């Protein structure tokens, strides 16, 4: 073996890939924690995000292409790591793909409740030819993301099952609370409608049922239309009488700068917008404003 060949051999032996595989139908804030944990665990190593291709109206309303598109938009930091390959339908297919790419050790990141399950399954077929192909890794490790699987069914956490229920019940405000804060209002609404469509629910139902929505949903709808708040607006926090400036518009919340050292995140109905004029600051806001020369109308 030449020196060059030996170096390539050592490089191949040390090549490690980190990955996760999930349904993410639809993607949620819980999946963001999973992907952030995956990236942190990978460090400078390569990491990959694979998603299933199952589609049905009950548990998998988004088709494969829709799902990849929404995941990439919701988690832009990880967008380039989200694979689109219709040959990869299972976690075993993902392992075969990674093995064929030259990786010889892999680490799979999953929710804490699935660590033992995947540790048994993936090692069972290591070095065995099967329908999914062949892989023979030096090591297969399963790492916990530190939380339960966000794809799991049930009521714990903000799971995909809860978001599907909110979409089915036409509760957009509740649905939006389970999404990443990086997703725009427009994209949140698009995801909501794609999920409803995949569940066999007609788009016009959303508009017909506006009068039946809870008050918080009415507020959310007005916010989406751009009728409530804008960046730079001055608002008062109801619970504390603190005055501040809006610095970020989330999907269903606001980030308000109170002073140089204090920023708060508030739901839409936690604040009241005010018009400002000079030298008319209410006494109950003096403490919150400090030396700021802003006043309410």
C-alpha positions in Angstrom: 0.0 0.0 0.0 1.4 3.4 -1.0 1.6 6.3 1.5 -1.1 8.1 -0.4 -3.4 5.1 -0.3 -2.7 4.6 3.4 -3.7 8.2 4.2 -6.9 7.7 2.2 -7.6 4.6 4.2 -7.1 6.4 7.5 -9.4 9.2 6.4 -12.1 6.7 5.4 -11.8 4.9 8.7 -12.2 8.2 10.7 -15.2 9.4 8.6 -18.2 10.0 10.9 -21.7 11.1 10.0 -24.4 12.3 12.4 -28.0 12.1 11.3 -31.7 11.9 12.3 -34.7 10.4 10.6 -38.3 11.3 11.3 -41.8 11.9 10.0 -41.9 15.7 10.9 -45.5 15.8 9.6 -45.8 18.7 10.2 -42.5 20.1 11.5 -42.8 21.7 15.0 -40.7 23.7 17.5 -39.9 20.4 19.0 -38.1 19.3 15.8 -36.1 22.5 16.0 -34.7 21.4 19.3 -33.9 18.0 17.8 -32.0 19.5 14.9 -30.2 22.0 17.1 -29.1 19.1 19.3 -28.0 17.1 16.2 -25.8 20.0 14.9 -24.3 20.5 18.3 -23.4 16.9 18.7 -21.9 16.7 15.2 -19.6 19.6 15.8 -17.3 19.8 12.8 -18.5 16.5 11.4 -21.1 16.2 8.7 -24.7 15.8 9.7 -27.9 14.9 7.7 -31.6 15.2 8.2 -33.8 12.5 6.5 -37.6 12.5 6.5 -40.0 9.7 5.8 -42.2 9.7 2.6 -45.4 8.2 4.1 -48.5 10.2 3.3 -52.1 9.7 4.5 -54.9 12.1 5.6 -54.7 11.1 9.3 -51.1 11.1 10.5 -49.1 12.3 7.4 -51.0 15.0 5.7 -47.9 16.7 4.0 -46.4 14.9 1.0 -42.6 14.4 0.8 -41.8 17.5 -1.3 -44.1 19.8 0.8 -42.5 18.5 4.0 -39.0 19.1 2.8 -39.9 22.6 1.6 -41.6 23.6 4.9 -38.7 22.1 7.0 -36.1 24.1 5.1 -38.1 27.3 5.5 -38.8 26.7 9.2 -35.2 25.8 10.1 -33.0 27.8 7.7 -29.9 27.1 9.8 -30.3 23.4 8.8 -31.8 23.8 5.4 -28.8 22.5 3.5 -28.6 19.5 5.7 -32.2 18.4 4.9 -31.9 15.7 2.2 -34.3 15.1 -0.6 -33.8 11.6 -2.1 -36.8 9.5 -2.9 -34.8 6.3 -2.6 -34.4 6.9 1.1 -37.7 5.8 2.7 -36.5 4.3 6.0 -33.7 4.8 8.5 -32.1 1.6 7.1 -32.0 3.3 3.7 -30.4 6.3 5.3 -27.6 4.1 6.7 -27.0 2.4 3.4 -26.8 5.8 1.7 -24.3 7.1 4.3 -22.2 3.9 4.1 -22.1 4.2 0.3 -20.9 7.8 0.7 -17.8 6.5 2.6 -18.8 7.1 6.2 -17.6 4.3 8.5 -19.1 5.4 11.8 -22.5 6.9 12.4 -24.3 8.6 15.2 -28.1 8.8 15.1 -29.8 11.6 17.1 -33.4 10.8 18.3 -35.9 11.7 21.0 -35.0 10.2 24.4 -37.9 7.8 24.2 -36.5 6.1 21.1 -32.9 5.6 21.9 -33.1 1.9 22.9 -35.4 1.1 20.0 -33.0 2.4 17.3 -29.9 1.0 19.1 -31.4 -2.5 18.8 -32.7 -2.1 15.2 -29.8 -0.5 13.5 -27.1 -2.7 15.1 -29.2 -5.8 14.3 -28.6 -5.4 10.5 -25.1 -4.1 10.6 -23.1 -6.3 8.2 -26.2 -8.0 7.0 -27.5 -7.9 3.4 -31.2 -7.0 3.3 -33.9 -5.4 1.2 -32.6 -1.9 2.1 -29.1 -2.8 0.9 -25.9 -3.3 2.9 -24.0 -1.3 5.5 -21.2 -2.4 7.8 -20.1 0.4 10.1 -17.2 0.3 12.6 -19.6 1.8 15.2 -23.3 2.7 15.4 -24.3 5.0 18.2 -27.6 6.4 19.2 -27.6 9.8 20.9 -30.5 11.4 22.8 -31.7 14.9 21.8 -32.6 15.4 25.4 -36.4 15.3 24.9 -39.1 13.0 23.9 -39.6 12.3 20.2 -41.6 15.2 18.7 -43.1 12.8 16.2 -44.6 10.7 19.0 -48.4 10.5 19.5 -49.9 11.8 22.7 -50.4 15.0 24.6 -46.9 15.7 26.0 -45.1 18.7 24.6 -45.8 20.4 21.3 -45.9 17.3 19.1 -46.8 16.9 15.5 -50.0 15.1 16.6 -51.1 18.2 18.5 -50.5 20.5 15.5 -52.5 18.1 13.3 -55.4 18.3 15.8 -55.2 22.1 15.8 -55.3 22.2 12.0 -58.2 19.8 12.0 -60.1 22.0 14.4 -59.2 25.1 12.4 -57.4 26.7 15.4 -54.7 28.6 13.6 -53.6 30.6 16.7 -52.9 27.4 18.7 -51.2 25.8 15.6 -48.9 28.8 15.2 -47.7 28.6 18.8 -46.2 25.2 18.0 -44.0 26.5 15.2 -40.5 27.9 15.2 -40.2 31.6 15.9 -38.1 32.0 12.7 -41.1 31.2 10.5 -42.9 34.2 9.0 -46.7 34.7 9.3 -47.1 34.0 5.6 -45.2 30.7 5.7 -47.0 29.7 9.0 -50.4 30.2 7.2 -49.2 28.3 4.2 -48.1 25.3 6.3 -51.4 25.4 8.2 -53.4 25.3 4.9 -51.2 22.5 3.4 -51.8 20.4 6.5 -55.6 21.0 6.3 -55.6 20.2 2.6 -53.7 17.0 3.2 -56.3 16.1 5.7 -59.0 16.5 3.1 -60.3 19.8 4.6 -61.2 22.5 2.1 -59.4 25.9 2.2 -62.6 28.0 2.2 -63.6 26.4 5.5 -61.0 28.6 7.3 -62.7 31.8 6.1 -66.3 30.6 6.6 -65.5 29.8 10.2 -63.9 33.1 11.3 -67.0 34.0 13.3 -66.7 30.8 15.3 -63.1 31.4 16.4 -62.0 32.2 19.9 -61.1 35.9 20.6 -57.3 35.1 20.6 -57.7 33.6 17.1 -59.4 36.8 15.9 -56.5 38.8 17.2 -54.1 36.4 15.5 -55.9 36.7 12.2 -55.8 40.5 12.3 -52.1 40.3 13.1 -51.5 38.1 10.1 -53.2 40.7 7.9 -50.9 43.4 9.2 -53.7 45.3 11.0 -52.3 45.3 14.6 -48.6 45.9 15.0 -45.5 47.0 13.0 -41.8 47.1 13.9 -41.1 50.3 15.8 -44.5 50.6 17.3 -44.7 51.7 21.0 -46.7 49.4 23.2 -47.6 49.1 26.9 -47.3 45.7 28.7 -50.7 45.2 30.4 -49.4 43.3 33.4 -46.6 45.7 34.4 -47.5 49.1 32.7 -44.0 49.1 31.1 -43.7 50.9 27.9 -41.4 49.6 25.1 -40.8 49.4 21.4 -41.5 46.4 19.1 -38.3 45.0 17.7 -39.5 41.7 16.3 -42.8 40.3 14.9 -43.1 36.6 15.5 -45.8 34.2 14.3 -48.0 34.8 17.3 -45.9 37.0 19.6 -43.9 40.2 19.8 -40.5 41.0 21.1 -40.5 44.3 23.0 -37.5 46.4 24.0 -38.3 48.0 27.4 -34.9 49.6 27.9 -31.2 49.1 27.1 -31.0 46.1 29.4 -34.5 44.5 29.2 -36.2 42.8 26.3 -39.5 40.8 26.8 -41.4 38.4 24.6 -45.2 38.8 24.8 -48.3 37.3 23.3 -50.4 39.5 21.1 -53.0 40.2 23.7 -50.5 41.0 26.4 -49.8 44.5 25.1 -51.6 47.6 24.0 -50.4 49.9 21.2 -50.1 53.6 22.0 -49.4 56.7 20.0 -46.6 58.9 21.4 -46.1 62.6 21.8 -43.4 64.6 23.7 -43.8 65.7 27.4 -47.0 63.7 28.1 -45.7 60.6 29.9 -48.3 59.2 32.4 -46.9 59.0 36.0 -47.4 55.3 36.2 -45.0 54.8 33.3 -42.2 57.1 34.5 -40.4 54.4 36.3 -40.5 52.1 33.3 -39.3 54.8 30.9 -36.5 56.1 33.1 -34.8 58.9 31.2 -36.5 58.2 27.8 -38.2 61.3 26.6 -41.2 59.5 25.1 -44.8 60.0 26.1 -48.3 58.8 25.3 -51.0 60.7 23.5 
